Amino acid sequence: MNSNLKFDFHTHHDRCGHAKGEIRDYIEAAIERGFNMIGISDHSPYFTSEHDQLHPGIAMAKSSFPDYVGEILRLREEYKGKIDVLLGVESDFFPDHINLYRNQYQQYPFDYIIGSVHHVNRTSIFDKTRWDHLTEQERVQTKEAYYRLIEQSARSGLFQILGHIDAMKGFYPAFSAIETPAVERALKVIAENNVAIEINTSGKMKDCGGWYPSDEILEMALHYGAKVTFGSDAHDPERVGDDFEAVRQHLKDIGFKEWAYFRQKSILLTSL
């Protein structure tokens, strides 16, 4: 195995409305940092909406999606020999609409799809006001609802990566201290369904600080044999590969021996 492989599978760009720079800028940043692979994974459109672009500041328009794929495939050819450009997308997970999303993605030659839970009980996971008046029992129920969705996303067969699986702590750090066996159940299901979880370094930019997920979750992932991979969640080319080497060393310290990369929806492993 090549232990010097460097990759970043979670990057965004200006189509989503809240990231800086074009796809080319992220590719160039990865080359500058000596990376072998760069995955482009902007936010999927809201395919269920009757509007072309339901939330212009959150996700790309439905009409932009074919152009998004086409641009990545063109740039893949242009940069061949310099860096491997992978076609990805970060997909919202809406269990009631999973087949609609599946049908959309089947039209394109994705290398991987990141499944991310961004909403629980119709509220953004990053909305910290949701916690203000909840009882302790309701906080537990909210966390359990979040991990049930993550578990369902792992079972769906649609995703190769699950995105930031404790991002609900982003603006509510106390989330991590809410005790429930739902987290461990989800990790077991993730491992059984051969889906990778990402170490996502964008948590350092939120109130919780640090990375997603917590060391406790990573230790459970190791115990159950869940695969891990890396994504910066860069919304600015300057963050491409952010903390990659620190993550690699940290995973070694925890006890991981390898991590995952992707081609044509196949999960491949390389040593840390």
Protein Blocks (a to p, Z undefined) as FASTA:
>chain_A
ZZkbccdfbdcdfknopagcjfklmmmmmmmnopabdcdddddddfkbmbfblblmlbcc
fklmmmmmmmmmmmmmmmgojaccdddddddddfklmmmmmmmmmmpccfbdcdddfbgg
hiafklmklmmmgcfklmmmmmmmmmmmmmmmmmnomafbdchkllmmmmomklmmpgcf
klmmmmmmmmmnopacdddfklmmmmnopadddfklmmmmmmnopacdddekiabfklgo
phklmmmmmmmmnopabdcddeehiacdddZZ
